[in-house]
Amino acid sequence: MALIEELDKEGNFLFKHRGTLPIPFVFVALGIYAWQAQNQGFPEWFPYYEYVCLAVGLLGQFVRAYTVGHTPKGTSGRNTKKQVAETLNTSGIYSIVRHPLYVGNFLMWLGVAMLTANFWFITCFVLAYWLYYERIMYAEEYFLRNKFGQQYLDWAENVPPFIPRFSNFNGANLEFSAKNVLKREYNGFFALMLIFTVFIGIRFYFKGFVYGLPNEWYIIFGISLVIFTILKILKKFTKVLDVKGR
């Protein structure tokens, strides 16, 4: 098999499993964090650092929300069976970066990696993410080039794949749809909050609180759980979050 086909095959495999393959990363990070909590503890300023990590993760969620809020149906989805693109997105955030959802994913996972406060683990995460998603981006762009031809080439020539070029920004062709964001992003948001809750719970456990959390975190997690539950019910049993063409 030629290298170009091999890369495309690897990229499509990783694309299909991109929702499950990162899970081991979370457990490794959790193990490093738990070892640190049990054997060395954390400095007094560490709770503030955790909120910095959370801010990084939420920034990634914001990037994803902004992207999804401006995209039409049949693009920028969570499909796993095959590549899908009914149109080529080139406006809004897609005018400054070709893979904004993966930028968002990177920031969300980076926030989790940062929780370990382990330089080598964070560095390994960045390198692993690069190698992992480079294959996926290759497969997606191979698909888009074959489908949209010169239109894709003209767009890709001026728009970087991962590091945004803000000077290129053009307004989105579609208005922002909050309903589309709520419908498609509530799982990722809750998963992020749940992961942070588990990490912080482990820190408190080794401080002698057994099963406890900071008081403010009960409120934060409680609100995220309520939001998740409501949106889950609305999506499953109603059409309140449906938007025509999204």
URURSUL-V157863 format. One line per field, one symbol per residue. phi: phi as a letter, one per 20 degrees, with the letter a starting at -180 (. if undefined). psi: psi as a letter, one per 20 degrees, with the letter a starting at -180 (. if undefined). A space follows every 10 residues. Layout:
BEGIN
phi = ???
psi = ???
END
This chain:
BEGIN
phi = .fgfffffff ffffffdfed ffgggfffgf ffffffffdc mcffefgfff ffffffffff fffffffffd defnclddgc fafcbfcdfc dmffedbecf ffffggffff gfgfgfldgf fffffffffg ffefffffff ffffffedlf gffffffddf fcegdffegc gffdffdfff fffddfffff ffffffffgf ffffffeoel dbbggffgff ffffffggff ffffffdcdf efcfnc
psi = pqhghghggg ghghghjiih highgghggh gggggghhhh aqrhihhhhh hgghhgghgh hgggghghhj qrqjqlakqi hrppohropi rchiiiqhmh hhgggghghh hghhhhkogh ggghgggggg hgiggghggg hgghghgich gghgghhipq hhoqnhiipq qqhqqpohgh ghhijhgggh gghgghgggh hgghgiijie nrqqghhggg hgghgggggg hggghhirkh ipppj.
END
